[in-house]
Structure formats: C-alpha cells, structure tokens
Amino acid sequence: MIGVGFLGLITRDFAPIWQPVPKGLPARAVLIWLCALVSLATGLGLLLKRTAAPAARLLLAWLLLWLLLFKVPVIFRSPAVEVVYESWGETAVLVAGAWVLYAWFAADWDRRHLSFATGDSGVRIARVLYGLSLIAFGLSHIAYPKETASLVPVWLPAHMAWVYFTGCAYLAAGVSVLTGVFARLAAALSTFQMGVFTLLVWVPALAAGPNASQWSEFVISWALMAGGWVVADSYRATPHAQGVRTVRVARST
C-alpha cells in the first residue's frame, strides 16, 4: 500500500484500484489525497507491531467502504460489461488481504464488538472475496483475449494459448478457494501467477523506459500479488488436500 500511496501523491490522481471515480464528484480532489494518505499511512503502520492493529482496521474500513460505494454500483449499472468485475476484483483482492491482516491483528475491543470480522470468521470472509476476485480475473482473460495477448512477452510462443491457460488457471483457483478443495495450493499458485505476470510484463517495461501508466500498472500488480500472498499465508496451517479429505469423509458417512 505504500507504493499505491506514493503513486497517488506523485500523479495527483486516483490509483487504478480506486477507479472509476466520476469526474463531477464533489470534493474529488480531496478524495484523491485521502486515498493516497490512507494508503501510505496504513502501509507504514503495518510495518510496526504497535501500530499494525489500527492500521489494518483503517485500511480494511477504507477499502471496504470504497468497494461498496464505487465498485459495486458500477456493476449494477453495467452488469454485462466484464471489465467492471475485473475492476471490482482488483480492489477486492486488497480488501481480502487487509481483512486477513485485521483478523490476525485484531485488538480485544475488535474481538468483543466485531467478532464476525475477526479470527477464523474474518479469514473465511477474506477467502471468499479472494476466490470471487480470481474468477473475475479469469473471465476477463477470456472476455478480452486480444487485449490480454498484447501483454504476453513477445519471446513467448502461442500468445493466445497463454491467455486461455492463465484465464482458466484463475478460474480453477477461484473455484478451489471457494469450495475449499486444494484451496491452499490454489491460493499459492494464483499468487505465484500474479508474481510471474509482474516479473515478465511490467519489470521489462520499466527497464525499457517507463512512463506513468507503466509505473501505475507495476505498482498495482505488485499490490495485488501482496494481497494474494497474505491470503495464501492464511492457509499456512491448512493441509494442501484438506478439502479432498473432507469430501471423502462426507461420502463415507
């Protein structure tokens, strides 16, 4: 989130995870600075044990409020346009990561008054959001194959094959996370896929001579990978095939 905050301060505009924001929105300029400052402050706060709990609380509240006020209404206005689901998914990944952190760092007050959002129940909500986000990413690859293929490195053969392979990988991972079957492996591999995308697409673009758009995409791609990493880490104590064993037990009873 530190990178997202600096991106907002430098460009003096909303980072892609906050878009779309109507041009005529009252106090739009104030919101730009608020988004940047909240991102920067919470990112720094999460680095220190003493401030991790309030930072996670503020970050989750801000991201969740933004998701409900700016992302969900766009889906209702344009339900047949897939890119609005991808946009929702980008913010939802960060919400999921922030929710896991909040569930981990929750103070006594949070556990008493907001028990549904802390502990295991909070982590489960975060995983559902993450799974839905992965499905949105997979559908976006399939709905916009030419645009996605243009991002595949030129030295890789069969660009369209990679588009559909990665799209289906996101879809499979999303279903696994939602159903709990191989969820730990799916969360780890989806995060790995985001990391590889960042490494192969945006790092070479920056090395070749970056512009503002490429810096923005790199920061957001890095933030999504970080959010996925946090969710994947929430499965640390979960066996890889827990969902399979649960199904087998259910069938035997």
Buried (B, 14 or more C-beta within 10 A) or exposed (E): BBBBBBBBBEBEBBBBBBBEBEEEEEEEEEBBEBBBEBBBBBBBBBEEEEBBBBBBBBBBBBBBEBBEEBBBEBEEEEEEEBBBBBBBBBBBBBBBBBBBBBBBBBEEEBBEEBEEBBBEEBBBBBBBBBBBBBBBBBBBBBBBBEEBBEBBEEEEEEBEEBBBEBBEBBBBBBBBBBBBBBBBBBBBBBBBBBBEBBEBBBEEBEEEEBEEEBBBBBBBBBBBBBBBBBBBBBBEEBEEBBBEEEBEEEEEE
